[in-house]
Amino acid sequence: MGKEINITRIRDNFIEQVRATLEQEFNSDCFYTASGVLAMPGVDDDGNEFFYKIQISVPRGSRNGDGGYTPWDAYADKEDYELKVKEKEDKKAAKEAEKKRKEDEKARKAAAKKVVKKLNEKGFDALIHEGVE
């Protein structure tokens, strides 16, 4: 039995286990829509039906110079994904921090402007005796 046929058989067995588990766990239909693709209906909060699409594959990896394939490294892809997610979160946090800094600066400038306005209206001596709010 060739390697390709063996992988296909293993994948098909796995997909069938996933299909049976989903049907049993969610008490819902789970069916094939294509080779290696399952679908299962769902219902949103408003009662509208939609479908989950679950695609299962066994990637070969990338071609190497010898006419074969370098096996796909899921762990490397996992690390890359985690880094991308962390970068996105860091970028979002930096954007929020910048927004807060700008809001604080705007509030500080408004308060300073208020003090200057009172100073111009009442004079320096009057403000010293009254206190600044």
N, CA and C atoms as an extended XYZ file, in Angstrom:
399
Properties=species:S:1:pos:R:3:atomname:S:1:resname:S:1:resid:I:1 pbc="F F F"
N         0.850       -1.172        0.000 N   MET     1
C         0.000        0.000        0.000 CA  MET     1
C         0.894        1.233        0.000 C   MET     1
N         0.634        2.156       -0.921 N   GLY     2
C         1.449        3.347       -1.036 CA  GLY     2
C         1.164        4.326        0.082 C   GLY     2
N         2.137        5.219        0.276 N   LYS     3
C         2.023        6.208        1.345 CA  LYS     3
C         0.784        7.093        1.152 C   LYS     3
N         0.523        7.525       -0.089 N   GLU     4
C        -0.617        8.406       -0.378 CA  GLU     4
C        -1.936        7.721       -0.044 C   GLU     4
N        -2.063        6.456       -0.409 N   ILE     5
C        -3.292        5.696       -0.125 CA  ILE     5
C        -3.452        5.517        1.376 C   ILE     5
N        -2.359        5.258        2.076 N   ASN     6
C        -2.382        5.089        3.517 CA  ASN     6
C        -2.833        6.383        4.203 C   ASN     6
N        -2.294        7.520        3.792 N   ILE     7
C        -2.670        8.812        4.379 CA  ILE     7
C        -4.151        9.092        4.119 C   ILE     7
N        -4.627        8.803        2.919 N   THR     8
C        -6.034        9.026        2.577 CA  THR     8
C        -6.936        8.167        3.447 C   THR     8
N        -6.558        6.919        3.643 N   ARG     9
C        -7.345        6.015        4.492 CA  ARG     9
C        -7.380        6.528        5.929 C   ARG     9
N        -6.230        6.953        6.455 N   ILE    10
C        -6.157        7.474        7.830 CA  ILE    10
C        -7.011        8.732        7.960 C   ILE    10
N        -6.906        9.635        6.965 N   ARG    11
C        -7.694       10.872        6.986 CA  ARG    11
C        -9.181       10.558        6.967 C   ARG    11
N        -9.593        9.646        6.077 N   ASP    12
C       -11.008        9.293        5.970 CA  ASP    12
C       -11.535        8.678        7.268 C   ASP    12
N       -10.738        7.843        7.911 N   ASN    13
C       -11.136        7.261        9.197 CA  ASN    13
C       -11.278        8.353       10.263 C   ASN    13
N       -10.348        9.271       10.262 N   PHE    14
C       -10.389       10.375       11.228 CA  PHE    14
C       -11.629       11.237       11.008 C   PHE    14
N       -11.900       11.571        9.744 N   ILE    15
C       -13.071       12.396        9.422 CA  ILE    15
C       -14.352       11.699        9.867 C   ILE    15
N       -14.414       10.404        9.655 N   GLU    16
C       -15.616        9.661       10.060 CA  GLU    16
C       -15.771        9.692       11.582 C   GLU    16
N       -14.668        9.587       12.314 N   GLN    17
C       -14.732        9.687       13.780 CA  GLN    17
C       -15.199       11.076       14.212 C   GLN    17
N       -14.687       12.111       13.556 N   VAL    18
C       -15.105       13.482       13.863 CA  VAL    18
C       -16.593       13.651       13.564 C   VAL    18
N       -17.044       13.161       12.400 N   ARG    19
C       -18.456       13.270       12.014 CA  ARG    19
C       -19.356       12.600       13.046 C   ARG    19
N       -19.013       11.375       13.419 N   ALA    20
C       -19.826       10.623       14.377 CA  ALA    20
C       -19.834       11.320       15.741 C   ALA    20
N       -18.697       11.835       16.165 N   THR    21
C       -18.609       12.531       17.451 CA  THR    21
C       -19.459       13.795       17.447 C   THR    21
N       -19.396       14.565       16.361 N   LEU    22
C       -20.198       15.792       16.270 CA  LEU    22
C       -21.686       15.474       16.287 C   LEU    22
N       -22.095       14.452       15.540 N   GLU    23
C       -23.512       14.071       15.532 CA  GLU    23
C       -23.981       13.678       16.921 C   GLU    23
N       -23.143       12.899       17.610 N   GLN    24
C       -23.515       12.423       18.936 CA  GLN    24
C       -23.478       13.570       19.952 C   GLN    24
N       -22.452       14.375       19.922 N   GLU    25
C       -22.259       15.434       20.905 CA  GLU    25
C       -23.300       16.546       20.772 C   GLU    25
N       -23.644       16.919       19.532 N   PHE    26
C       -24.560       18.034       19.306 CA  PHE    26
C       -25.967       17.580       18.912 C   PHE    26
N       -26.166       16.280       18.838 N   ASN    27
C       -27.470       15.724       18.464 CA  ASN    27
C       -27.993       16.421       17.206 C   ASN    27
N       -27.152       16.470       16.198 N   SER    28
C       -27.469       17.181       14.961 CA  SER    28
C       -26.864       16.425       13.787 C   SER    28
N       -27.406       16.676       12.609 N   ASP    29
C       -26.853       16.096       11.390 CA  ASP    29
C       -25.444       16.637       11.144 C   ASP    29
N       -24.573       15.780       10.712 N   CYS    30
C       -23.241       16.186       10.260 CA  CYS    30
C       -22.981       15.365        9.006 C   CYS    30
N       -22.742       16.042        7.889 N   PHE    31
C       -22.679       15.320        6.624 CA  PHE    31
C       -21.543       15.832        5.748 C   PHE    31
N       -21.165       15.003        4.770 N   TYR    32
C       -20.110       15.343        3.821 CA  TYR    32
C       -20.678       16.276        2.743 C   TYR    32
N       -19.917       17.303        2.404 N   THR    33
C       -20.273       18.156        1.271 CA  THR    33
C       -19.245       18.018        0.157 C   THR    33
N       -18.109       17.441        0.477 N   ALA    34
C       -17.043       17.152       -0.489 CA  ALA    34
C       -16.062       16.224        0.213 C   ALA    34
N       -15.072       15.765       -0.520 N   SER    35
C       -14.064       14.901        0.084 CA  SER    35
C       -13.294       15.699        1.140 C   SER    35
N       -13.344       15.227        2.368 N   GLY    36
C       -12.624       15.893        3.456 CA  GLY    36
C       -13.337       17.100        4.023 C   GLY    36
N       -14.598       17.315        3.636 N   VAL    37
C       -15.344       18.488        4.099 CA  VAL    37
C       -16.665       18.036        4.721 C   VAL    37
N       -16.878       18.456        5.964 N   LEU    38
C       -18.116       18.172        6.673 CA  LEU    38
C       -18.903       19.466        6.859 C   LEU    38
N       -20.202       19.335        6.976 N   ALA    39
C       -21.051       20.481        7.281 CA  ALA    39
C       -22.016       20.071        8.375 C   ALA    39
N       -22.370       21.045        9.210 N   MET    40
C       -23.296       20.789       10.295 CA  MET    40
C       -24.131       22.047       10.498 C   MET    40
N       -25.469       21.899       10.580 N   PRO    41
C       -26.309       23.085       10.768 CA  PRO    41
C       -26.213       23.626       12.189 C   PRO    41
N       -26.430       24.918       12.282 N   GLY    42
C       -26.484       25.589       13.565 CA  GLY    42
C       -27.606       26.614       13.525 C   GLY    42
N       -27.953       27.176       14.676 N   VAL    43
C       -29.004       28.189       14.758 CA  VAL    43
C       -28.467       29.333       15.596 C   VAL    43
N       -28.618       30.576       15.075 N   ASP    44
C       -28.134       31.733       15.834 CA  ASP    44
C       -29.161       32.163       16.876 C   ASP    44
N       -28.872       33.231       17.607 N   ASP    45
C       -29.740       33.702       18.683 CA  ASP    45
C       -31.116       34.136       18.199 C   ASP    45
N       -31.204       34.512       16.934 N   ASP    46
C       -32.483       34.958       16.366 CA  ASP    46
C       -33.266       33.816       15.721 C   ASP    46
N       -32.742       32.589       15.796 N   GLY    47
C       -33.425       31.432       15.223 CA  GLY    47
C       -33.126       31.191       13.756 C   GLY    47
N       -32.163       31.905       13.211 N   ASN    48
C       -31.788       31.727       11.808 CA  ASN    48
C       -30.800       30.575       11.676 C   ASN    48
N       -31.032       29.736       10.669 N   GLU    49
C       -30.137       28.599       10.450 CA  GLU    49
C       -28.901       29.034        9.672 C   GLU    49
N       -27.753       28.482       10.044 N   PHE    50
C       -26.506       28.667        9.308 CA  PHE    50
C       -25.778       27.329        9.342 C   PHE    50
N       -24.646       27.228        8.657 N   PHE    51
C       -23.902       25.972        8.623 CA  PHE    51
C       -22.452       26.183        9.025 C   PHE    51
N       -21.952       25.241        9.793 N   TYR    52
C       -20.527       25.160       10.060 CA  TYR    52
C       -19.903       24.376        8.916 C   TYR    52
N       -18.742       24.769        8.485 N   LYS    53
C       -18.004       24.021        7.463 CA  LYS    53
C       -16.683       23.603        8.093 C   LYS    53
N       -16.457       22.311        8.112 N   ILE    54
C       -15.262       21.770        8.745 CA  ILE    54
C       -14.460       21.044        7.679 C   ILE    54
N       -13.291       21.574        7.382 N   GLN    55
C       -12.444       20.978        6.346 CA  GLN    55
C       -11.246       20.327        7.023 C   GLN    55
N       -11.049       19.057        6.733 N   ILE    56
C        -9.948       18.304        7.332 CA  ILE    56
C        -9.032       17.821        6.222 C   ILE    56
N        -7.764       18.121        6.366 N   SER    57
C        -6.794       17.692        5.366 CA  SER    57
C        -5.505       17.270        6.052 C   SER    57
N        -4.705       16.546        5.318 N   VAL    58
C        -3.375       16.163        5.776 CA  VAL    58
C        -2.391       16.808        4.799 C   VAL    58
N        -1.890       17.997        5.146 N   PRO    59
C        -1.001       18.711        4.223 CA  PRO    59
C         0.290       17.942        3.963 C   PRO    59
N         0.725       17.988        2.737 N   ARG    60
C         1.991       17.342        2.385 CA  ARG    60
C         3.179       18.145        2.873 C   ARG    60
N         3.060       19.436        2.807 N   GLY    61
C         4.178       20.310        3.119 CA  GLY    61
C         4.621       21.014        1.859 C   GLY    61
N         5.796       21.574        1.894 N   SER    62
C         6.280       22.311        0.722 CA  SER    62
C         7.211       21.425       -0.102 C   SER    62
N         7.257       21.721       -1.380 N   ARG    63
C         8.135       20.954       -2.267 CA  ARG    63
C         9.593       21.294       -1.961 C   ARG    63
N        10.413       20.269       -2.019 N   ASN    64
C        11.848       20.514       -1.887 CA  ASN    64
C        12.501       20.320       -3.254 C   ASN    64
N        13.749       20.567       -3.359 N   GLY    65
C        14.439       20.506       -4.641 CA  GLY    65
C        14.619       19.107       -5.201 C   GLY    65
N        14.380       18.078       -4.411 N   ASP    66
C        14.591       16.698       -4.850 CA  ASP    66
C        13.346       16.074       -5.476 C   ASP    66
N        12.297       16.869       -5.705 N   GLY    67
C        11.060       16.332       -6.261 CA  GLY    67
C        10.138       15.769       -5.207 C   GLY    67
N        10.533       15.846       -3.952 N   GLY    68
C         9.687       15.357       -2.861 CA  GLY    68
C         9.101       16.523       -2.083 C   GLY    68
N         8.686       16.231       -0.869 N   TYR    69
C         8.067       17.246       -0.030 CA  TYR    69
C         8.781       17.319        1.312 C   TYR    69
N         8.893       18.533        1.827 N   THR    70
C         9.338       18.737        3.194 CA  THR    70
C         8.074       18.724        4.038 C   THR    70
N         7.990       17.823        5.020 N   PRO    71
C         6.742       17.704        5.796 CA  PRO    71
C         6.318       19.033        6.424 C   PRO    71
N         5.010       19.236        6.466 N   TRP    72
C         4.443       20.438        7.079 CA  TRP    72
C         4.729       20.417        8.565 C   TRP    72
N         5.199       21.529        9.094 N   ASP    73
C         5.518       21.640       10.513 CA  ASP    73
C         4.428       22.464       11.200 C   ASP    73
N         3.445       21.779       11.753 N   ALA    74
C         2.321       22.465       12.405 CA  ALA    74
C         2.787       23.246       13.623 C   ALA    74
N         3.818       22.759       14.309 N   TYR    75
C         4.315       23.467       15.491 CA  TYR    75
C         4.913       24.819       15.107 C   TYR    75
N         5.607       24.877       13.991 N   ALA    76
C         6.159       26.147       13.516 CA  ALA    76
C         5.032       27.098       13.131 C   ALA    76
N         4.003       26.582       12.460 N   ASP    77
C         2.854       27.417       12.099 CA  ASP    77
C         2.130       27.910       13.351 C   ASP    77
N         2.042       27.065       14.365 N   LYS    78
C         1.414       27.451       15.635 CA  LYS    78
C         2.173       28.615       16.259 C   LYS    78
N         3.498       28.515       16.288 N   GLU    79
C         4.318       29.591       16.851 CA  GLU    79
C         4.160       30.872       16.043 C   GLU    79
N         4.143       30.757       14.710 N   ASP    80
C         3.952       31.936       13.858 CA  ASP    80
C         2.602       32.591       14.141 C   ASP    80
N         1.576       31.780       14.264 N   TYR    81
C         0.232       32.296       14.538 CA  TYR    81
C         0.197       32.999       15.893 C   TYR    81
N         0.789       32.369       16.906 N   GLU    82
C         0.812       32.982       18.239 CA  GLU    82
C         1.552       34.318       18.214 C   GLU    82
N         2.649       34.388       17.459 N   LEU    83
C         3.377       35.653       17.334 CA  LEU    83
C         2.525       36.719       16.657 C   LEU    83
N         1.826       36.343       15.586 N   LYS    84
C         0.957       37.301       14.882 CA  LYS    84
C        -0.138       37.810       15.807 C   LYS    84
N        -0.743       36.904       16.576 N   VAL    85
C        -1.804       37.300       17.504 CA  VAL    85
C        -1.244       38.245       18.568 C   VAL    85
N        -0.065       37.916       19.093 N   LYS    86
C         0.554       38.763       20.122 CA  LYS    86
C         0.898       40.136       19.551 C   LYS    86
N         1.438       40.172       18.328 N   GLU    87
C         1.760       41.453       17.697 CA  GLU    87
C         0.498       42.290       17.518 C   GLU    87
N        -0.585       41.648       17.106 N   LYS    88
C        -1.845       42.348       16.910 CA  LYS    88
C        -2.361       42.897       18.236 C   LYS    88
N        -2.283       42.082       19.295 N   GLU    89
C        -2.717       42.535       20.622 CA  GLU    89
C        -1.839       43.677       21.122 C   GLU    89
N        -0.526       43.565       20.917 N   ASP    90
C         0.391       44.630       21.340 CA  ASP    90
C         0.102       45.924       20.590 C   ASP    90
N        -0.151       45.796       19.296 N   LYS    91
C        -0.457       46.969       18.477 CA  LYS    91
C        -1.744       47.630       18.968 C   LYS    91
N        -2.744       46.806       19.281 N   LYS    92
C        -4.017       47.326       19.777 CA  LYS    92
C        -3.822       48.014       21.128 C   LYS    92
N        -3.022       47.396       22.014 N   ALA    93
C        -2.756       47.984       23.327 CA  ALA    93
C        -2.012       49.311       23.187 C   ALA    93
N        -1.049       49.373       22.266 N   ALA    94
C        -0.303       50.614       22.042 CA  ALA    94
C        -1.234       51.700       21.508 C   ALA    94
N        -2.146       51.329       20.627 N   LYS    95
C        -3.095       52.286       20.070 CA  LYS    95
C        -4.011       52.814       21.175 C   LYS    95
N        -4.482       51.924       22.047 N   GLU    96
C        -5.330       52.337       23.166 CA  GLU    96
C        -4.562       53.245       24.129 C   GLU    96
N        -3.299       52.912       24.395 N   ALA    97
C        -2.485       53.737       25.288 CA  ALA    97
C        -2.279       55.130       24.683 C   ALA    97
N        -2.038       55.195       23.381 N   GLU    98
C        -1.864       56.478       22.703 CA  GLU    98
C        -3.153       57.288       22.755 C   GLU    98
N        -4.283       56.616       22.570 N   LYS    99
C        -5.577       57.287       22.633 CA  LYS    99
C        -5.810       57.865       24.024 C   LYS    99
N        -5.494       57.077       25.055 N   LYS   100
C        -5.649       57.534       26.440 CA  LYS   100
C        -4.713       58.700       26.724 C   LYS   100
N        -3.486       58.614       26.223 N   ARG   101
C        -2.519       59.704       26.433 CA  ARG   101
C        -3.037       60.998       25.810 C   ARG   101
N        -3.596       60.888       24.600 N   LYS   102
C        -4.128       62.074       23.924 CA  LYS   102
C        -5.330       62.649       24.680 C   LYS   102
N        -6.197       61.760       25.186 N   GLU   103
C        -7.346       62.223       25.965 CA  GLU   103
C        -6.890       62.924       27.242 C   GLU   103
N        -5.898       62.335       27.923 N   ASP   104
C        -5.364       62.949       29.138 CA  ASP   104
C        -4.737       64.305       28.836 C   ASP   104
N        -4.009       64.384       27.730 N   GLU   105
C        -3.372       65.643       27.340 CA  GLU   105
C        -4.435       66.696       27.024 C   GLU   105
N        -5.491       66.284       26.350 N   LYS   106
C        -6.581       67.205       26.015 CA  LYS   106
C        -7.246       67.721       27.295 C   LYS   106
N        -7.482       66.824       28.247 N   ALA   107
C        -8.094       67.220       29.519 CA  ALA   107
C        -7.176       68.159       30.292 C   ALA   107
N        -5.872       67.871       30.284 N   ARG   108
C        -4.903       68.724       30.975 CA  ARG   108
C        -4.873       70.111       30.350 C   ARG   108
N        -4.888       70.169       29.025 N   LYS   109
C        -4.878       71.464       28.333 CA  LYS   109
C        -6.159       72.243       28.612 C   LYS   109
N        -7.302       71.535       28.667 N   ALA   110
C        -8.578       72.206       28.965 CA  ALA   110
C        -8.551       72.791       30.377 C   ALA   110
N        -7.985       72.035       31.332 N   ALA   111
C        -7.892       72.531       32.708 CA  ALA   111
C        -6.962       73.746       32.774 C   ALA   111
N        -5.854       73.674       32.069 N   ALA   112
C        -4.918       74.810       32.056 CA  ALA   112
C        -5.564       76.033       31.416 C   ALA   112
N        -6.322       75.810       30.365 N   LYS   113
C        -7.001       76.897       29.678 CA  LYS   113
C        -8.021       77.553       30.615 C   LYS   113
N        -8.696       76.743       31.412 N   LYS   114
C        -9.677       77.237       32.374 CA  LYS   114
C        -9.000       78.129       33.415 C   LYS   114
N        -7.837       77.708       33.906 N   VAL   115
C        -7.098       78.488       34.892 CA  VAL   115
C        -6.640       79.813       34.286 C   VAL   115
N        -6.148       79.751       33.061 N   VAL   116
C        -5.689       80.970       32.392 CA  VAL   116
C        -6.863       81.926       32.188 C   VAL   116
N        -8.021       81.396       31.832 N   LYS   117
C        -9.201       82.233       31.631 CA  LYS   117
C        -9.588       82.927       32.936 C   LYS   117
N        -9.596       82.191       34.060 N   LYS   118
C        -9.911       82.786       35.364 CA  LYS   118
C        -8.871       83.827       35.744 C   LYS   118
N        -7.637       83.520       35.444 N   LEU   119
C        -6.559       84.454       35.757 CA  LEU   119
C        -6.767       85.763       35.000 C   LEU   119
N        -7.141       85.655       33.737 N   ASN   120
C        -7.377       86.850       32.925 CA  ASN   120
C        -8.600       87.627       33.405 C   ASN   120
N        -9.630       86.905       33.892 N   GLU   121
C       -10.851       87.559       34.345 CA  GLU   121
C       -10.688       88.229       35.703 C   GLU   121
N       -10.080       87.529       36.653 N   LYS   122
C       -10.045       87.998       38.035 CA  LYS   122
C        -8.706       88.593       38.446 C   LYS   122
N        -7.681       88.259       37.767 N   GLY   123
C        -6.358       88.741       38.147 CA  GLY   123
C        -5.659       87.741       39.044 C   GLY   123
N        -4.370       87.875       39.110 N   PHE   124
C        -3.527       86.926       39.831 CA  PHE   124
C        -3.788       86.954       41.331 C   PHE   124
N        -3.869       88.130       41.926 N   ASP   125
C        -4.052       88.243       43.366 CA  ASP   125
C        -5.370       87.629       43.816 C   ASP   125
N        -6.445       87.849       43.054 N   ALA   126
C        -7.749       87.295       43.420 CA  ALA   126
C        -7.709       85.766       43.376 C   ALA   126
N        -7.036       85.210       42.412 N   LEU   127
C        -6.948       83.751       42.308 CA  LEU   127
C        -6.155       83.146       43.452 C   LEU   127
N        -5.132       83.851       43.899 N   ILE   128
C        -4.324       83.341       45.005 CA  ILE   128
C        -5.176       83.253       46.267 C   ILE   128
N        -5.990       84.236       46.510 N   HIS   129
C        -6.810       84.262       47.720 CA  HIS   129
C        -8.004       83.290       47.628 C   HIS   129
N        -8.561       83.107       46.413 N   GLU   130
C        -9.694       82.192       46.218 CA  GLU   130
C        -9.244       80.741       46.131 C   GLU   130
N        -8.153       80.519       45.511 N   GLY   131
C        -7.713       79.168       45.213 CA  GLY   131
C        -8.157       78.794       43.818 C   GLY   131
N        -7.466       77.879       43.225 N   VAL   132
C        -7.745       77.465       41.863 CA  VAL   132
C        -8.498       76.137       41.918 C   VAL   132
N        -9.601       76.046       41.191 N   GLU   133
C       -10.374       74.801       41.153 CA  GLU   133
C        -9.831       73.848       40.152 C   GLU   133
